[in-house]
Amino acid sequence: MSKPFVRVNRARCQGVQMCIAWAPGAFEAGPDGLAIFRPDGEWTLEQLEEAVENCPTETLTLVLDGDEETS
């Protein structure tokens, strides 16, 4: 079983940073203010799911075991 990760569509991201609010250990803002996923950060699957579900620009895609789960 592989570790889940989140794809960030940086063309869609507007730097709202709700992902950082929902999963602070999983995301950070890059120099341009856009989201960057931190796969080695401290986070839970529940936090990732909340971040994906609550992204106002639908920028995030949660990937579990090679299958994509879209928000």
N, C-alpha and C positions, 0 to 999 in steps of 0.2 A: 504494500500500500504506500503510495507516494504522498508526500506532504502537499496539502492544498496550497494554491497560490492565486493571486489576483492579477489579471491583466488590466492595465490602465490604458485606455484610449486617450493618449495625450492630445490628439486633434480635437477631442470633445471636451476635455477637462477645462474648466474655467477658473480653477483655483479657489473654489468655494471652501474647501478643506473640511467638509463634513466627515469625510473618511477618517481624518485625523481625530476628530471628536469622538467617533464611534469606536475606532481601533487605533489608539495612539501608538501602540507598539508595532503596528503593521505598516503605517504610512508616515511619510514625511513630505514636506514641501521642498521641491527642488529650487535651484536658484531663480527659476522663472516663475515660481509660485505654484507650479503644477504638481500633482500627486506623483509620488514614487512609492511603489510597494517594497517593503523590506522583508524578504522571505526569511531572514534569520532573526527578525525581531521577536519580541515576546507578545504573542497574541493567541486568542482562542478561535476556533472555527465559528463560534457564535458571534464573536466580534466582527469577523470577516463578513459573515452573512448580514449583519446589521449595517455595516458600512456599504455593502453592495446594494442592499434594499433601500437605503436612505440617501444614496447619491442623487442630488437633484438634476444632474445632467446625464444620468445613466451611462457614466464613463467606465464603470468597473464591471469586470466579468470574473466570477469565481470559477476556478477550475479544480475539479475533484477527480482524482484517479484517471486523468486523461479525458474525462468527459467535461464539456463546458456547460455551465449553468448560468444562464443570462439573467440580467435584472432589467 
